[in-house]
Amino acid sequence: MLLQVKCSTDLPFELFMTKVLNHDQIKKEILQAIKLQGSYSFINDAQCISNTDWHLSSSFNRPYIEVTRFVILEHLENLRKHFNYDAVKLTNYWFQQYKKGDYHSEHTHSGCSFSNIYYVDLDKNSPKTNFSYKGKFYSVDVEEGNILTFPSFLIHFSPENKSNHIKTVISFNADAIRDPSKIHPSYK
């Protein structure tokens, strides 16, 4: 097994997290694959991200997907089992690199059940993902090699990177799928 599962219950919302046990073996390959793609910044009033492919066409070649596919799919299978879904479908996939001064303001992900973040390169001084829930702010204790899953309606953000270290994440969205024939009879 490449993943170690952990669920967070000390927050007012449930998070699902796995640790990629072979992360140290694939980190360099992931970063090299991202580097080969080139640099594509995305800057507007809500975000300043030095390098991301989020805004590029879905047909754009993303070699890091092949490097991370197995751990992402294993993570989604563990998520499916944990919540007893019939399937969990990967809907989109992108990377983000935050240099010093970069940030991503509060946002949600519409049109999907879950949002996920794989922390590929995360220095101890790099900003972690924060959440806003019912007017309160929460920071989650994540570390490099973690994949964090949360409901896509949760407001989240990445504070300004004040370190000189480039923070690299791979984000992906997924849908929970339930077989309609398994719906409780009282709901039909």
N, C-alpha and C positions, 0 to 999 in steps of 0.2 A: 504494500500500500504506500502511495506517495504522499498521502495527506493525513494529517492528524486533525480531528474535528473538535471544535470547541463552540459552545453556544453561550452567549452572554445573557444572564437573567438579572443582573444588578442595575439595569437601566429600565426606564418605563416603556421600552419597546424592545422586541427581541431582535438580536443580531445573530448571524450565523457566520462562523469564521473557521477557516482551515489553515493549517500551516503546511506549506509545500516542503516536504522533508528533503527533497533533492534540489532545493532552490539554489544552493551554492554551486551546484553542477551546471545549472542552466542559465544562471544570471548573466554571465559574460556573453553567451550566445544570443540571449534576448537583446541585450544592449547593442551588440554588434549588428543584429538584424535591423534594429531601429535606426542605427546610424547609417546603414546602407541605403535607407529609404530617402534620405535627404532631410532638410529642415523646413518645417511648415508652421509658422507661428499663427496664433489666433488671438487677436486683440480687439476688444471693444469695451464698452463701459462696465460690463459685468465680469470680465475676465482678461487676464494677461497671461497667456501660456506660450512660452518660447518655442515649443515644438509639440505638435499634435497632428494626427491624421483624422481627427473627428470630422472635420468639415470637408474632407476629400471624398470623392466618389466611392461608392461601395465596390466598384470594379478595380480600384487602385490596388496594386500589388502590396500585400502586407506580409513579408516573410516571417515576422515574429509570431504570426498566428500558428505556423507549423511547429515552432519551437514550444509554444505554450498550450497547444490544443489538448494534449493528453491530460495535463493537470487541470485545465479549465473544465473539461468534460467530466473528469472524476469529481471535481468540486460540485458541479451541477448534479451529478448522480447522488452524491451524499446529501445535497439539499433536497432532492426529490424524495429520498428515503425518509429524511428527518420530518418533512411535512406531509408525507404520505400522498404525494401527487402521482398521477399516472405517468407524467413526463414533465421535463423542464426543457424548454426550447431556447437556445441561444439566439437572440435577435439582432444584436450588433456588437461591435468590438472596436476599440480604439486605444491608442496610447496617449499619454500626456507627460511632458517633461517641464518641470518648473525650475527655472533658474532663479538666482537672487532677484527679489522684487516681484516675482510672478505670484498670481493668486487666482482663485476662482470663487466668485461671490455666491451667495445663497441661491440654490436652485433645486429642482426636483427633476425626475425623469418620467415623462408621460408616456403612455402607450405600452407599458410593460409592468410585470409584477414585481420584479426584483432588479436592483442595481448592485453591481459588484465592483470591487476594486482589488486588483492584485498589486501589492506593493513590491515592485521589482528592485528599486534602489532607494532606500530610505535611511538616511543618516540620522543619528540620534537627535540632531538639532533641526532636522527638517520638520515642517509642519505636518501634523496628522489631520485626517478628515474630522471635521466637527459637525455636529448635528444641532438643529434647532427644533425643539418639540414643545408645543404648548407654552411658548414664551420663554423657555429655559434653554440654555446651551449645554451641550454634552461633548466631551472629547473621549474618544475610544482609544484604549491602549493597544495599538497595533505595532508591529515590527516588520522589518523587511522579511519577505517570504510569506506573509499572511495574505489570504484572500478573504475579504470582508464582504458579506452580503447583507442587504437591508431592504425593507420595502421601498419601492421607488417613489412613493408619495412623501417620504421623509425629506425635509429640507436639510440639505447638507452643503458644506463649503470647505474649501482649502484656504486657510489663512495665508497671508503673504509669506513667502519663503525669505527669511532674513539670513539664512546661512549661505555660505559659498558653495554648498553641495547641491548638485542637481538631483531633485526628487523625480523619480520615474515610476509611473503607474500604468497598468493596463486596466482599462475599465470595460465592462461589458454588461449588457442588459439581458434579461431572460424572462420568459413567460412561464407561469405554472399552468399545466394542462391537466384537466380532470375529465375522464371519460364520462360523457353524458349518461351512459347507461348505468353508471354507478351512483347517480344522484339519489339521495334518499327519497323514497316514494312519496312522502308527505309534501315534497316540494314540486312534484310533477302536476 
